[in-house]
Every structure is written in C-alpha cells, then in structure tokens.
Amino acid sequence: MVGAYVPGSAPLVLGKIREIFHDPTRQQVAWSRATVVFSVGQAAGAWLLSAAFAETGEHRLLFAFGTAAFALALLLDRIAAWLAARQRVRADHPP
C-alpha cells in the first residue's frame, strides 16, 4: 500500500490545485511549486533516512520515522477537517 503513495499523490495534488485556483496560469505556478517542494522533500527524506541508517545500522528507526510521519499526516488531516467543519458551521449561522 505504501508504494502507491507517490504515484497516487500526484493526481490528488493536481485536483486540489485545480479546485483552489481557477486561472490556468496560477494553476501552472502552483503545480510547479508543488513539484519542487515534493522533490526537495523526497531528497531530504532520503538523505535523512540514509544518514540515520548509516549511523545506527538499524531498520527500526526508519520504521519509527515512517510511523511518525503517517501519524502526523493523520493528525493534520483531522485538524484540517475539523477547521473546515467549524468554518461551515459559522458560515451557516452568522452572529
């Protein structure tokens, strides 16, 4: 399942960019920036995990990093959903 993350994330990000930006020029700029950020993140993650493995020689630390990353992603997703729901409630019930 984890192997599907990288190819599966591109259509999700592209769809979100198209949802946020309706102007094709702004979509292109956002897509370019998203690609750069993703690439830098991939490179930084590879370097960090390689350095951690070279230092410790243990795979358990790598799995701990992965677990922490997924837990953080889940937490951020739940916070974003809670904030969006809260904003919808406020929009439906103005003071």
URQUI-V846985 format. One record per pair of residues at least 4 apart in sequence whose C-alpha atoms are under 6 Angstrom apart, sorted by the first residue. I is the first residue (numbers start at 1). GAP is how many residues later the second one is. Records with the same first field share a line. If there is no record, write none. Layout:
# URQUI-V846985
I: GAP ; GAP
This chain:
# URQUI-V846985
4: 4
5: 4
11: 4
17: 4
21: 6
27: 4
40: 4
41: 4
46: 4
53: 4 ; 5
90: 4
